[in-house]
Amino acid sequence: MTTPARNAPAGDARSSAGLIGAETPVLAHNYHPLPVVVARAEDVWVEDVEGRRYLDMLAGYSALNFGHRHPVLTEAAHRQLDRLTLTSRAFHHDQLASFASGLAELTGLDMVLPMNTGAEAVESGIKLARKWAYDVKGVPADRATIVVAADNFHGRTTTIVSFSTDETARNGFGPFTPGFRIVPFNDLAALEAAVDETTAAVLIEPIQGEAGVIIPDDGYLTGVRELTRRAGCLFIADEIQSGLGRTGRTLAVDHESVLPDVLLLGKALGGGIVPVSAVVARREVMNVLHPGEHGSTFGGNPLAAAVGSAVVGLLATGEYQRRAAELGEVLRAGLTDLTGRGVTGFRARGLWAGVDVDPSLGTGRRISERLMAEGILVKDTHGSTIRLAPPLTITREVLESALATLEKVLV
């Protein structure tokens, strides 16, 4: 599957209709996917049920940072499938310690709490922060607060949508969980005003992905770190989308050399093979948890730990971070060239960009459909914005071809 995207046959948006959307009445309609039915994939390419090839420029919202079926990761999964897949945490297994040790070393923190999904990691981080507030900070029972940013996306559980400002995620799902304060993103003054003696933590995405790849001003993350340290509360960085090489560094906070107290990881940690997430924290924070207070049957299972260890091994080489940084300059240059020619603005860091398209050319959904017809898969967010996040394995030639196709669609 090495055919360049420009040679992909143009697909009718309604092809394979029998397998899509309204033709699948037994499937809950909680997503509005593009009308393509993927059957096979390799590296940056996917193929639909009719044999049409597409360039994947979304990478599973960063879950596929290493491309589809990376040989190192699939080999680790196959090897583990032949040995042991699940024990639950009722017993030790021989993959967990090495996974936890490797992840702690990679991130510069001390202890790892393995979970499965990103939302589960966020929920675990919230519980950890509250327990720390009561046991260590001395906040009175049931009064702990967590400060979050407007336009955040941390998942869709009941607790998490309680502090979302996206009404689509909230409407119809109340009553909501109390204990959260919402301030504007990238506003240190507002953040400082919201923090008081009840504050357990400040929980933010270093770069807001779902909001359109919103990058804060230089110094903001440093300011958050300094403020939380002064206030005696925790800094929790949700790097489920931004982490693990996507921005040209291992973590997005690394761009300001900031070390949070608690780090939330997911998506790419499972290598696009199994759901793997983790809470990584300072020892004195994680040690507030005791047996029976939190858990997950599948969290840290042998298959997940084996794949997670392989992911950590890939990142430990630094190759993927370098690729994201170098190719990120190509991406930025291409989008700069399109600014004023169909693109009204963009935000990019590494191989991750939010691109605002001139609304007169169509919605983000319509632009995504036009790109799909040209053999490129992206996804829209918030009106006329599309997100670009190709696998970090993409080559310069293929990336430049994708930018040329974007130019064709817009110009």
DRENDO-1510 file (C-alpha; in Angstrom, 1 decimal, always signed):
<recs>
REC; n; res; u; v; w
REC; 1; MET; +0.0; +0.0; +0.0 .
REC; 2; THR; +2.5; +2.6; -1.2 .
REC; 3; THR; +0.5; +4.4; -3.8 .
REC; 4; PRO; +0.7; +8.2; -3.3 .
REC; 5; ALA; -2.6; +9.9; -2.3 .
REC; 6; ARG; -2.7; +11.8; -5.5 .
REC; 7; ASN; -3.1; +8.5; -7.4 .
REC; 8; ALA; -5.9; +7.3; -5.2 .
REC; 9; PRO; -9.2; +6.8; -7.1 .
REC; 10; ALA; -11.7; +9.4; -6.3 .
REC; 11; GLY; -14.5; +8.0; -4.3 .
REC; 12; ASP; -18.2; +8.7; -4.4 .
REC; 13; ALA; -19.1; +10.0; -0.9 .
REC; 14; ARG; -22.0; +7.4; -0.9 .
REC; 15; SER; -20.0; +4.4; -1.9 .
REC; 16; SER; -20.5; +1.3; +0.2 .
REC; 17; ALA; -23.7; +2.9; +1.4 .
REC; 18; GLY; -24.9; -0.5; +2.7 .
REC; 19; LEU; -22.2; -0.4; +5.4 .
REC; 20; ILE; -22.5; +3.3; +6.3 .
REC; 21; GLY; -24.6; +5.4; +8.7 .
REC; 22; ALA; -28.3; +5.1; +8.3 .
REC; 23; GLU; -27.9; +1.8; +6.6 .
REC; 24; THR; -26.6; +0.4; +9.9 .
REC; 25; PRO; -29.7; +0.8; +12.1 .
REC; 26; VAL; -28.3; -1.4; +14.9 .
REC; 27; LEU; -25.3; +1.0; +15.5 .
REC; 28; ALA; -25.8; +3.9; +17.9 .
REC; 29; HIS; -25.6; +7.2; +16.1 .
REC; 30; ASN; -23.1; +8.9; +18.5 .
REC; 31; TYR; -20.6; +9.7; +15.7 .
REC; 32; HIS; -21.0; +11.3; +12.3 .
REC; 33; PRO; -18.1; +9.7; +10.4 .
REC; 34; LEU; -17.1; +10.4; +6.9 .
REC; 35; PRO; -18.7; +8.0; +4.4 .
REC; 36; VAL; -15.7; +5.7; +3.9 .
REC; 37; VAL; -15.5; +2.1; +5.1 .
REC; 38; VAL; -11.9; +1.1; +6.0 .
REC; 39; ALA; -11.0; -2.5; +5.6 .
REC; 40; ARG; -7.1; -2.6; +5.6 .
REC; 41; ALA; -4.3; -0.3; +6.6 .
REC; 42; GLU; -0.5; +0.0; +6.5 .
REC; 43; ASP; +1.6; +2.8; +7.8 .
REC; 44; VAL; +0.0; +6.1; +6.6 .
REC; 45; TRP; -2.4; +4.4; +4.1 .
REC; 46; VAL; -5.8; +2.9; +4.5 .
REC; 47; GLU; -7.9; +1.1; +2.0 .
REC; 48; ASP; -11.7; +0.9; +1.9 .
REC; 49; VAL; -13.9; -2.2; +1.1 .
REC; 50; GLU; -13.8; -1.4; -2.6 .
REC; 51; GLY; -10.0; -1.2; -2.8 .
REC; 52; ARG; -9.7; +2.6; -2.8 .
REC; 53; ARG; -6.6; +4.0; -1.1 .
REC; 54; TYR; -6.5; +7.0; +1.2 .
REC; 55; LEU; -3.8; +8.9; +3.0 .
REC; 56; ASP; -4.7; +9.0; +6.7 .
REC; 57; MET; -4.1; +12.6; +7.9 .
REC; 58; LEU; -5.9; +12.1; +11.2 .
REC; 59; ALA; -4.1; +9.2; +12.7 .
REC; 60; GLY; -6.9; +8.3; +15.0 .
REC; 61; TYR; -6.7; +11.6; +16.8 .
REC; 62; SER; -3.1; +10.8; +17.6 .
REC; 63; ALA; -3.7; +7.2; +18.6 .
REC; 64; LEU; -1.8; +6.1; +15.5 .
REC; 65; ASN; +1.3; +8.3; +15.9 .
REC; 66; PHE; +3.4; +5.4; +14.7 .
REC; 67; GLY; +1.1; +4.6; +11.7 .
REC; 68; HIS; -1.1; +1.6; +11.1 .
REC; 69; ARG; +0.4; -1.8; +12.1 .
REC; 70; HIS; +3.9; -0.6; +12.9 .
REC; 71; PRO; +6.0; -3.8; +12.7 .
REC; 72; VAL; +7.7; -3.3; +16.0 .
REC; 73; LEU; +4.3; -2.9; +17.7 .
REC; 74; THR; +2.5; -5.7; +15.9 .
REC; 75; GLU; +5.3; -8.0; +16.6 .
REC; 76; ALA; +5.2; -7.2; +20.3 .
REC; 77; ALA; +1.4; -7.8; +20.3 .
REC; 78; HIS; +1.7; -11.1; +18.4 .
REC; 79; ARG; +4.4; -12.3; +20.8 .
REC; 80; GLN; +2.3; -11.5; +23.8 .
REC; 81; LEU; -0.9; -13.0; +22.4 .
REC; 82; ASP; +0.9; -16.3; +22.3 .
REC; 83; ARG; +1.9; -16.1; +25.9 .
REC; 84; LEU; -0.6; -14.3; +28.2 .
REC; 85; THR; -3.3; -11.6; +27.6 .
REC; 86; LEU; -5.0; -11.0; +30.9 .
REC; 87; THR; -4.5; -11.7; +34.6 .
REC; 88; SER; -6.4; -8.7; +36.2 .
REC; 89; ARG; -4.5; -6.9; +38.9 .
REC; 90; ALA; -5.3; -9.7; +41.3 .
REC; 91; PHE; -1.9; -11.1; +40.3 .
REC; 92; HIS; +1.5; -9.8; +39.1 .
REC; 93; HIS; +2.5; -10.4; +35.5 .
REC; 94; ASP; +5.9; -10.2; +33.9 .
REC; 95; GLN; +5.2; -7.2; +31.6 .
REC; 96; LEU; +3.9; -4.6; +34.0 .
REC; 97; ALA; +7.0; -3.6; +35.9 .
REC; 98; SER; +9.1; -3.0; +32.8 .
REC; 99; PHE; +6.2; -1.0; +31.2 .
REC; 100; ALA; +5.8; +1.2; +34.3 .
REC; 101; SER; +9.5; +1.7; +34.7 .
REC; 102; GLY; +10.0; +2.6; +31.1 .
REC; 103; LEU; +7.1; +5.1; +31.0 .
REC; 104; ALA; +8.3; +6.7; +34.3 .
REC; 105; GLU; +11.8; +7.2; +32.9 .
REC; 106; LEU; +10.5; +8.5; +29.6 .
REC; 107; THR; +8.3; +11.2; +31.3 .
REC; 108; GLY; +10.6; +12.1; +34.2 .
REC; 109; LEU; +8.1; +11.2; +36.8 .
REC; 110; ASP; +8.1; +8.5; +39.5 .
REC; 111; MET; +5.0; +6.3; +39.5 .
REC; 112; VAL; +2.5; +4.9; +37.0 .
REC; 113; LEU; -1.2; +4.0; +37.4 .
REC; 114; PRO; -2.1; +2.0; +34.2 .
REC; 115; MET; -5.6; +2.4; +32.8 .
REC; 116; ASN; -7.3; +1.8; +29.5 .
REC; 117; THR; -9.0; +4.8; +27.9 .
REC; 118; GLY; -8.2; +8.5; +27.9 .
REC; 119; ALA; -11.3; +9.3; +29.8 .
REC; 120; GLU; -10.5; +6.7; +32.4 .
REC; 121; ALA; -7.1; +8.3; +32.9 .
REC; 122; VAL; -8.7; +11.7; +33.4 .
REC; 123; GLU; -11.2; +10.3; +35.9 .
REC; 124; SER; -8.4; +8.6; +37.7 .
REC; 125; GLY; -6.4; +11.9; +37.7 .
REC; 126; ILE; -9.4; +13.7; +39.2 .
REC; 127; LYS; -9.8; +11.1; +42.0 .
REC; 128; LEU; -6.0; +11.2; +42.7 .
REC; 129; ALA; -6.1; +15.0; +43.0 .
REC; 130; ARG; -9.0; +15.0; +45.4 .
REC; 131; LYS; -7.5; +12.3; +47.5 .
REC; 132; TRP; -4.3; +14.2; +47.7 .
REC; 133; ALA; -6.1; +17.4; +48.6 .
REC; 134; TYR; -7.8; +15.7; +51.6 .
REC; 135; ASP; -4.9; +13.6; +52.8 .
REC; 136; VAL; -2.0; +15.9; +52.2 .
REC; 137; LYS; -3.2; +19.5; +51.7 .
REC; 138; GLY; -5.9; +19.3; +54.4 .
REC; 139; VAL; -8.9; +20.5; +52.4 .
REC; 140; PRO; -12.1; +19.8; +54.4 .
REC; 141; ALA; -14.0; +16.7; +53.2 .
REC; 142; ASP; -16.0; +17.1; +50.0 .
REC; 143; ARG; -14.8; +20.7; +49.4 .
REC; 144; ALA; -11.9; +20.1; +47.0 .
REC; 145; THR; -12.1; +22.1; +43.7 .
REC; 146; ILE; -10.3; +21.6; +40.4 .
REC; 147; VAL; -9.7; +24.5; +38.0 .
REC; 148; VAL; -10.1; +23.8; +34.3 .
REC; 149; ALA; -10.0; +25.7; +31.1 .
REC; 150; ALA; -12.9; +26.7; +28.9 .
REC; 151; ASP; -13.2; +24.9; +25.5 .
REC; 152; ASN; -11.4; +21.9; +27.0 .
REC; 153; PHE; -11.9; +18.3; +25.9 .
REC; 154; HIS; -11.0; +15.6; +28.4 .
REC; 155; GLY; -13.5; +13.0; +27.5 .
REC; 156; ARG; -17.3; +12.4; +27.7 .
REC; 157; THR; -18.0; +10.7; +31.0 .
REC; 158; THR; -20.6; +12.3; +33.2 .
REC; 159; THR; -18.0; +13.9; +35.5 .
REC; 160; ILE; -15.9; +15.1; +32.6 .
REC; 161; VAL; -18.8; +16.8; +30.7 .
REC; 162; SER; -19.7; +18.4; +34.0 .
REC; 163; PHE; -16.9; +20.9; +33.3 .
REC; 164; SER; -17.1; +21.0; +29.6 .
REC; 165; THR; -18.2; +24.2; +27.9 .
REC; 166; ASP; -19.4; +22.3; +24.8 .
REC; 167; GLU; -23.2; +22.3; +25.0 .
REC; 168; THR; -23.4; +19.4; +22.6 .
REC; 169; ALA; -21.5; +17.3; +25.1 .
REC; 170; ARG; -23.6; +18.5; +28.1 .
REC; 171; ASN; -27.2; +18.9; +27.0 .
REC; 172; GLY; -29.4; +16.2; +28.3 .
REC; 173; PHE; -26.8; +14.6; +30.6 .
REC; 174; GLY; -27.3; +16.4; +33.9 .
REC; 175; PRO; -27.3; +16.6; +36.9 .
REC; 176; PHE; -23.6; +17.4; +36.8 .
REC; 177; THR; -20.7; +16.7; +39.2 .
REC; 178; PRO; -19.8; +19.7; +41.3 .
REC; 179; GLY; -16.3; +20.8; +42.3 .
REC; 180; PHE; -15.0; +22.4; +39.1 .
REC; 181; ARG; -14.2; +26.0; +38.2 .
REC; 182; ILE; -13.8; +27.1; +34.6 .
REC; 183; VAL; -11.5; +29.9; +33.5 .
REC; 184; PRO; -10.4; +31.0; +30.0 .
REC; 185; PHE; -7.6; +29.1; +28.5 .
REC; 186; ASN; -4.3; +31.0; +28.2 .
REC; 187; ASP; -5.2; +33.5; +30.9 .
REC; 188; LEU; -3.0; +33.4; +33.9 .
REC; 189; ALA; -4.7; +36.2; +35.7 .
REC; 190; ALA; -8.1; +34.4; +35.6 .
REC; 191; LEU; -6.4; +31.2; +36.7 .
REC; 192; GLU; -4.8; +32.9; +39.7 .
REC; 193; ALA; -8.1; +34.4; +40.7 .
REC; 194; ALA; -9.8; +31.1; +40.6 .
REC; 195; VAL; -7.3; +29.2; +42.8 .
REC; 196; ASP; -7.8; +29.3; +46.6 .
REC; 197; GLU; -7.3; +27.1; +49.6 .
REC; 198; THR; -9.8; +24.5; +48.4 .
REC; 199; THR; -8.0; +24.0; +45.0 .
REC; 200; ALA; -6.7; +20.4; +44.6 .
REC; 201; ALA; -5.4; +20.9; +41.1 .
REC; 202; VAL; -5.3; +22.8; +37.9 .
REC; 203; LEU; -6.2; +20.5; +35.0 .
REC; 204; ILE; -5.4; +21.7; +31.5 .
REC; 205; GLU; -4.4; +20.4; +28.0 .
REC; 206; PRO; -1.1; +22.0; +27.1 .
REC; 207; ILE; -2.5; +22.4; +23.6 .
REC; 208; GLN; -6.3; +22.2; +23.2 .
REC; 209; GLY; -6.8; +19.6; +20.5 .
REC; 210; GLU; -10.6; +19.3; +20.0 .
REC; 211; ALA; -10.9; +23.1; +20.2 .
REC; 212; GLY; -8.9; +23.4; +17.0 .
REC; 213; VAL; -5.2; +22.9; +18.1 .
REC; 214; ILE; -5.2; +26.0; +20.3 .
REC; 215; ILE; -1.6; +26.7; +21.3 .
REC; 216; PRO; -1.1; +29.0; +24.4 .
REC; 217; ASP; +1.3; +31.9; +24.5 .
REC; 218; ASP; +4.9; +31.2; +25.3 .
REC; 219; GLY; +5.3; +31.2; +29.0 .
REC; 220; TYR; +1.8; +30.2; +29.8 .
REC; 221; LEU; +2.7; +26.6; +30.9 .
REC; 222; THR; +5.6; +27.9; +32.9 .
REC; 223; GLY; +3.2; +30.3; +34.6 .
REC; 224; VAL; +0.8; +27.5; +35.4 .
REC; 225; ARG; +3.6; +25.6; +36.9 .
REC; 226; GLU; +4.8; +28.5; +39.0 .
REC; 227; LEU; +1.3; +29.4; +40.1 .
REC; 228; THR; +0.3; +25.9; +41.2 .
REC; 229; ARG; +3.5; +25.6; +43.1 .
REC; 230; ARG; +3.0; +28.9; +45.0 .
REC; 231; ALA; -0.7; +28.0; +45.7 .
REC; 232; GLY; +0.2; +24.5; +46.9 .
REC; 233; CYS; -2.0; +22.6; +44.4 .
REC; 234; LEU; -1.2; +20.1; +41.7 .
REC; 235; PHE; -0.6; +20.8; +38.0 .
REC; 236; ILE; -2.3; +18.0; +35.9 .
REC; 237; ALA; -1.3; +18.0; +32.2 .
REC; 238; ASP; -3.7; +16.1; +29.9 .
REC; 239; GLU; -1.4; +15.0; +27.1 .
REC; 240; ILE; -3.7; +12.3; +25.8 .
REC; 241; GLN; -3.7; +13.9; +22.3 .
REC; 242; SER; -0.6; +16.2; +22.5 .
REC; 243; GLY; +1.8; +13.8; +24.1 .
REC; 244; LEU; +4.2; +11.0; +22.9 .
REC; 245; GLY; +5.9; +12.7; +20.0 .
REC; 246; ARG; +3.0; +14.6; +18.3 .
REC; 247; THR; +4.4; +18.1; +18.8 .
REC; 248; GLY; +8.0; +17.4; +18.1 .
REC; 249; ARG; +8.9; +16.7; +21.7 .
REC; 250; THR; +8.0; +13.7; +23.9 .
REC; 251; LEU; +5.4; +15.9; +25.6 .
REC; 252; ALA; +4.0; +19.2; +24.8 .
REC; 253; VAL; +5.0; +20.6; +28.2 .
REC; 254; ASP; +8.6; +19.9; +27.1 .
REC; 255; HIS; +8.5; +22.9; +24.9 .
REC; 256; GLU; +8.7; +25.0; +28.1 .
REC; 257; SER; +10.7; +22.4; +30.1 .
REC; 258; VAL; +7.8; +22.1; +32.5 .
REC; 259; LEU; +7.3; +19.0; +34.7 .
REC; 260; PRO; +3.7; +18.7; +36.0 .
REC; 261; ASP; +2.8; +16.9; +39.2 .
REC; 262; VAL; +0.5; +14.5; +37.3 .
REC; 263; LEU; +0.5; +13.6; +33.6 .
REC; 264; LEU; -2.4; +11.9; +31.7 .
REC; 265; LEU; -1.5; +9.8; +28.7 .
REC; 266; GLY; -3.4; +7.6; +26.3 .
REC; 267; LYS; -4.1; +7.2; +22.6 .
REC; 268; ALA; -0.6; +6.7; +21.1 .
REC; 269; LEU; +0.4; +4.7; +24.2 .
REC; 270; GLY; -1.5; +1.8; +22.8 .
REC; 271; GLY; +0.2; +2.0; +19.4 .
REC; 272; GLY; -3.1; +1.9; +17.6 .
REC; 273; ILE; -3.5; -1.7; +18.6 .
REC; 274; VAL; -5.1; -1.8; +22.1 .
REC; 275; PRO; -6.5; +0.9; +24.4 .
REC; 276; VAL; -3.8; +1.9; +26.9 .
REC; 277; SER; -3.8; +4.9; +29.1 .
REC; 278; ALA; -1.9; +5.9; +32.2 .
REC; 279; VAL; -1.6; +8.4; +35.0 .
REC; 280; VAL; +2.0; +9.2; +35.7 .
REC; 281; ALA; +2.8; +11.2; +38.8 .
REC; 282; ARG; +5.2; +12.3; +41.5 .
REC; 283; ARG; +5.7; +9.6; +44.2 .
REC; 284; GLU; +4.3; +11.7; +47.0 .
REC; 285; VAL; +1.1; +12.3; +45.0 .
REC; 286; MET; +0.5; +8.7; +43.8 .
REC; 287; ASN; +1.2; +7.3; +47.2 .
REC; 288; VAL; -2.1; +8.6; +48.5 .
REC; 289; LEU; -3.9; +5.7; +46.8 .
REC; 290; HIS; -4.2; +2.5; +48.7 .
REC; 291; PRO; -5.4; -1.0; +47.7 .
REC; 292; GLY; -9.1; -1.1; +47.1 .
REC; 293; GLU; -9.5; +2.7; +46.5 .
REC; 294; HIS; -9.1; +2.6; +42.7 .
REC; 295; GLY; -8.7; -0.1; +40.0 .
REC; 296; SER; -9.5; -1.5; +36.6 .
REC; 297; THR; -9.8; -5.1; +35.6 .
REC; 298; PHE; -8.0; -4.5; +32.3 .
REC; 299; GLY; -5.7; -1.7; +33.4 .
REC; 300; GLY; -2.1; -2.7; +32.8 .
REC; 301; ASN; -3.1; -6.1; +31.4 .
REC; 302; PRO; -0.2; -8.1; +29.8 .
REC; 303; LEU; -1.1; -7.3; +26.2 .
REC; 304; ALA; -1.4; -3.6; +26.9 .
REC; 305; ALA; +1.8; -3.5; +28.9 .
REC; 306; ALA; +3.7; -5.3; +26.1 .
REC; 307; VAL; +2.5; -2.9; +23.5 .
REC; 308; GLY; +3.0; +0.0; +25.8 .
REC; 309; SER; +6.6; -1.0; +26.4 .
REC; 310; ALA; +7.2; -1.2; +22.7 .
REC; 311; VAL; +5.8; +2.3; +22.2 .
REC; 312; VAL; +8.1; +3.6; +25.0 .
REC; 313; GLY; +11.0; +1.9; +23.3 .
REC; 314; LEU; +10.2; +3.7; +20.0 .
REC; 315; LEU; +10.0; +7.0; +21.7 .
REC; 316; ALA; +13.2; +6.4; +23.7 .
REC; 317; THR; +15.1; +6.6; +20.4 .
REC; 318; GLY; +14.0; +10.2; +19.8 .
REC; 319; GLU; +13.5; +9.4; +16.1 .
REC; 320; TYR; +9.8; +10.2; +16.1 .
REC; 321; GLN; +10.1; +13.4; +18.0 .
REC; 322; ARG; +12.7; +14.6; +15.5 .
REC; 323; ARG; +10.6; +13.6; +12.6 .
REC; 324; ALA; +7.6; +15.5; +14.0 .
REC; 325; ALA; +9.7; +18.6; +14.5 .
REC; 326; GLU; +11.4; +18.5; +11.1 .
REC; 327; LEU; +8.3; +17.6; +9.1 .
REC; 328; GLY; +6.3; +20.1; +11.2 .
REC; 329; GLU; +8.3; +22.8; +9.5 .
REC; 330; VAL; +7.2; +21.5; +6.1 .
REC; 331; LEU; +3.6; +21.5; +7.3 .
REC; 332; ARG; +3.9; +25.0; +8.7 .
REC; 333; ALA; +5.5; +26.3; +5.4 .
REC; 334; GLY; +2.7; +24.7; +3.3 .
REC; 335; LEU; +0.0; +26.2; +5.4 .
REC; 336; THR; +1.7; +29.6; +5.5 .
REC; 337; ASP; +1.7; +29.5; +1.7 .
REC; 338; LEU; -2.1; +28.8; +1.7 .
REC; 339; THR; -2.9; +31.5; +4.1 .
REC; 340; GLY; -5.0; +34.1; +2.2 .
REC; 341; ARG; -5.7; +31.5; -0.5 .
REC; 342; GLY; -8.5; +29.5; +1.1 .
REC; 343; VAL; -6.9; +29.3; +4.6 .
REC; 344; THR; -7.8; +32.2; +6.9 .
REC; 345; GLY; -5.5; +31.1; +9.7 .
REC; 346; PHE; -3.9; +28.1; +11.3 .
REC; 347; ARG; -2.1; +26.9; +14.4 .
REC; 348; ALA; +0.6; +24.2; +14.2 .
REC; 349; ARG; +3.1; +22.5; +16.4 .
REC; 350; GLY; +5.0; +19.5; +15.2 .
REC; 351; LEU; +2.8; +17.4; +13.0 .
REC; 352; TRP; -0.4; +18.8; +14.4 .
REC; 353; ALA; -2.4; +21.6; +12.9 .
REC; 354; GLY; -5.8; +23.3; +13.2 .
REC; 355; VAL; -6.6; +24.9; +9.9 .
REC; 356; ASP; -9.3; +27.5; +9.5 .
REC; 357; VAL; -10.8; +27.4; +6.0 .
REC; 358; ASP; -12.6; +30.4; +4.4 .
REC; 359; PRO; -16.3; +29.7; +5.3 .
REC; 360; SER; -17.3; +30.8; +1.8 .
REC; 361; LEU; -15.6; +27.7; +0.5 .
REC; 362; GLY; -17.7; +25.4; +2.7 .
REC; 363; THR; -17.9; +24.0; +6.2 .
REC; 364; GLY; -15.1; +21.9; +7.7 .
REC; 365; ARG; -17.2; +18.9; +7.0 .
REC; 366; ARG; -17.6; +19.8; +3.3 .
REC; 367; ILE; -13.9; +20.4; +2.9 .
REC; 368; SER; -13.2; +17.0; +4.6 .
REC; 369; GLU; -15.5; +15.3; +2.1 .
REC; 370; ARG; -13.7; +17.0; -0.8 .
REC; 371; LEU; -10.4; +15.9; +0.5 .
REC; 372; MET; -11.8; +12.3; +0.9 .
REC; 373; ALA; -12.8; +12.4; -2.8 .
REC; 374; GLU; -9.1; +13.2; -3.5 .
REC; 375; GLY; -7.8; +10.3; -1.4 .
REC; 376; ILE; -7.0; +12.1; +1.9 .
REC; 377; LEU; -8.8; +11.6; +5.2 .
REC; 378; VAL; -9.1; +14.5; +7.7 .
REC; 379; LYS; -11.8; +15.5; +10.1 .
REC; 380; ASP; -13.5; +18.8; +10.8 .
REC; 381; THR; -14.1; +20.5; +14.2 .
REC; 382; HIS; -16.0; +23.7; +15.0 .
REC; 383; GLY; -17.4; +25.0; +11.8 .
REC; 384; SER; -14.8; +25.6; +9.1 .
REC; 385; THR; -11.8; +24.2; +10.9 .
REC; 386; ILE; -10.1; +21.0; +10.0 .
REC; 387; ARG; -7.4; +19.1; +11.9 .
REC; 388; LEU; -4.3; +17.7; +10.3 .
REC; 389; ALA; -2.4; +15.0; +12.4 .
REC; 390; PRO; -0.7; +12.5; +10.1 .
REC; 391; PRO; +1.2; +9.5; +11.5 .
REC; 392; LEU; +4.7; +10.6; +12.5 .
REC; 393; THR; +6.0; +8.0; +10.0 .
REC; 394; ILE; +4.8; +10.1; +7.0 .
REC; 395; THR; +7.6; +11.1; +4.5 .
REC; 396; ARG; +8.3; +14.6; +3.3 .
REC; 397; GLU; +7.2; +13.6; -0.2 .
REC; 398; VAL; +3.9; +12.3; +0.9 .
REC; 399; LEU; +3.3; +15.3; +3.2 .
REC; 400; GLU; +4.0; +17.7; +0.4 .
REC; 401; SER; +1.7; +15.8; -1.9 .
REC; 402; ALA; -1.1; +16.1; +0.8 .
REC; 403; LEU; -0.5; +19.8; +1.0 .
REC; 404; ALA; -0.7; +20.1; -2.8 .
REC; 405; THR; -4.0; +18.3; -2.6 .
REC; 406; LEU; -5.3; +20.6; +0.1 .
REC; 407; GLU; -4.3; +23.5; -2.2 .
REC; 408; LYS; -6.2; +21.9; -5.1 .
REC; 409; VAL; -9.3; +21.6; -3.0 .
REC; 410; LEU; -9.1; +25.2; -1.6 .
REC; 411; VAL; -7.7; +27.1; -4.5 .
</recs>
